[in-house]
Amino acid sequence: MVRKAIARKIASGNKAFRLRGHEVKRIEAFSDAVFAFAVTLLIVSLEVPKSFEELVETMRGFFTFGICFTLLMLIWYEQNIFFRRYGIDDTLSIILNCILIFLVLFFVYPLKFLFTAMFSSFIYGAGNSPFSMMPQDSSVLLLIYGSGYILIYLLFSFMYLHALRKQEELELTTSEVYDTKTKLYSFYILISIGVLSVVLSQLLPENIAGSAGFAYILIGPAFSIFYSIRSGKKKIFFKIADE
């Protein structure tokens, strides 16, 4: 139901792109179950508060839960867009999606640990964090997080490359091919920023290695410039084609 409801939003957002995945595939249903389980893993370790102080501490923890939940839903949304637009359920797409949901499950705890550690002072108070981290741990943690981030968007890029290879079978229009390539290039940007963060985390001195995580802030400006350029090129390209 949710996927179909979002499909209508996707269709209205880009009316030039014909949706080919009208029915929810079995791999999508399985993915939904895995994503739901991943969300459960984010909060399953929380116990019922036994005092008001514990309640306040728990409520503060929902801030990091919200961040992790949002990141998981962004991955789910990207997967949904792919299936709605292309409706591919061949062997390769199923394999790529199985690897994707495996990575989602595997990196749930590193994701939760990273953001909880980042805001531990806010959640537990200064000097009261239960997390024990040495200075060199920051670089390792960012390496783990960055590796998962890169692999996930690398899988998305493979999925879109697969859709491009099947453009004749899918009967993609020139506009749809252009939009598919735009999406593919956007994943390359995300992967590049992830690689930058990982490289910086390993090259910077241990006491400032954690600052490599700020590289992800580049996503906003990079996307703003990229989509502005691609949108302008698309208008010029199809204007010339119409003439």
Number of C-alpha atoms within 10 A of each C-alpha: 7 7 20 15 9 15 20 12 12 18 16 11 10 12 10 12 19 16 19 14 19 14 12 15 15 11 16 19 12 13 21 15 13 16 20 12 13 21 18 13 15 20 13 10 8 10 10 9 13 8 9 9 10 14 14 13 16 17 14 16 20 16 16 23 19 12 15 22 20 12 13 18 14 12 17 18 13 12 17 22 18 19 24 24 21 22 19 20 16 8 9 13 19 16 12 16 21 15 14 22 21 14 15 22 15 13 18 20 14 15 26 19 18 18 16 23 19 13 16 21 13 16 21 18 11 9 8 11 15 9 10 7 10 10 13 16 15 23 28 16 19 26 22 16 21 23 17 21 20 20 16 22 22 18 17 23 20 16 22 21 15 14 23 20 11 14 17 10 9 15 12 18 14 11 14 18 16 16 18 21 18 17 15 20 16 19 21 17 17 20 21 14 22 27 18 16 26 25 16 21 26 18 12 14 13 15 13 14 22 23 15 22 21 9 16 14 10 12 15 10 9 15 14 10 10 16 14 12 11 16 13 11 12 16 11 12 13 12 10 9 8 7 5
